[in-house]
C-alpha cells in the first residue's frame, strides 16, 4: 500500500473559509472510497490568511471545528503574527538578499501562495491542492431553464491524475467573470464595449465567449459533456502559455526542483496567468471536475444544502457589481503590460499603442454608462504599469531565480 501526503492549501481572507473547508472535507470523507485500490492518503492543511482583507481576526481561520482538525495529520497557519519559522531561517542564513526573498514572499496574493507552497514542500508533501474560499465542490448545469446540481469529487479527481502530471487543473462554473450583463445603448454600444474588453483582458478571453456569458446573465454553466465523458486532457499551449487557474489546481511536489513560483506585479493580480507563462515544458492536465465560483458571495447558502433552481443575472443595477467590475478592470490592466512583454516582446510597443488608443476611445463612453469617472483610473494605471514593465520583468526573473535557489536547498 502506498501512502500519499496530500497538502490542501488556502490563501484566504474571508470568514466563510471554515465553512468552505468543511464542505470539502465532508465531500472527501464520502468519496475517498473511490480512490484506486491500495492508495492511502493522509491530508495536511496549509492556510495563509489576511485579516485586513475583510476586517477579520486570526481566530476566524485558526479556530476550526474538532471534526475538521481530526481530518488532517497536521495544520500549518501563515499569518502576520505567525510567519513560517523556516522563512525566518532563510532570512537568517545570509544566503538570500532581502530583495530576493521579497520577490517570492512579499506582500500580495502571489507571496501568500508561495509561502504555503514552500511550507508544503518543506513538510515533504507529495502533492499540493490549492482551493479558493469562494469556490464550492459542486457543479451546476442547466436544463430547460432549470439548474441541476451535482457534487464533485475534487480531491479524488486530482489524485487520479496528478501522479503522471506536473499540474492538474479542474474546471470552474458559476460566477467566474466579473463582467455584468450590459444593456447596450447610444452611450455604450457593443462595438465599443468589445474594443474596451479586448484592450484590457488577457489573450485567453475572447469576445464571442464574453458576449455569450453576458447573455446568460454572467453565469457559466458546467458542460454536461465534461461531466459525462469524465476524461482528462492536456492543457493546450496558447501563445507560449498553458493557461490554468489558481484554484482547483494541484501541483506535483515529488521533485521540488520542477516547481515554479507564483508572481504578480506590485498591486496587481494575475498570479495564475504568470504561472501559466512558465508551463510550456510541463505536463498540465485538465481534469473533469468542477468547482462553483461564488464570485459575488451571494450563494453561501449552497453549503447549507439550499440549491436554487434559478441563478440570478449579474446586472449593472447593483453598485457592488459595478465596483467589482471596475476593480477587475484595474487588476487586468495592471498586469497586461507585463504579460504582453513576456509573451510577445517584439509586439510590445505596437500593442501598447493600440491599447492606449482603444482606452482613449472607449473610456469616456464606459465612464458615462456606469456614471462614474473612476473608470478613467484605468488609463492612469495602464500608463504607470507600462512605463514600469521592464522593472516588473526584472522582478519576475528575480522571483524565478530565487525560487530555484530555494528549491536547491531541498
CORDAHU-V459574 format. One record per run of one state. SS is the DSSP state (~ for helix, > for strand, _ for the rest). FROM is the first residue (numbers start at 1). TO is the last residue. If there is no record, write none. Layout:
BEGIN
ss->(SS:SS)
from->(FROM:FROM)
to->(TO:TO)
END
This chain:
BEGIN
ss->(_:>:_:~:_:>:_:~:_:~:_:>:_:~:_:~:_:~:_:>:_:>:_:>:_:>:_:~:_:>:_:>:_:~:_:~:_:>:_:~:_:>:_:>:_:>:_:>:_:~:_:~:_:>:_:~:_:>:_:~:_:~:_:~:_:~:_)
from->(1:2:13:17:35:39:50:59:63:66:70:74:79:85:93:98:106:109:123:127:132:135:137:138:144:146:152:154:165:167:175:181:182:190:201:207:216:220:221:224:230:233:235:238:239:241:242:249:253:256:259:271:277:284:294:300:305:315:316:319:344:345:371:373:388:389:408)
to->(1:12:16:34:38:49:58:62:65:69:73:78:84:92:97:105:108:122:126:131:134:136:137:143:145:151:153:164:166:174:180:181:189:200:206:215:219:220:223:229:232:234:237:238:240:241:248:252:255:258:270:276:283:293:299:304:314:315:318:343:344:370:372:387:388:407:410)
END
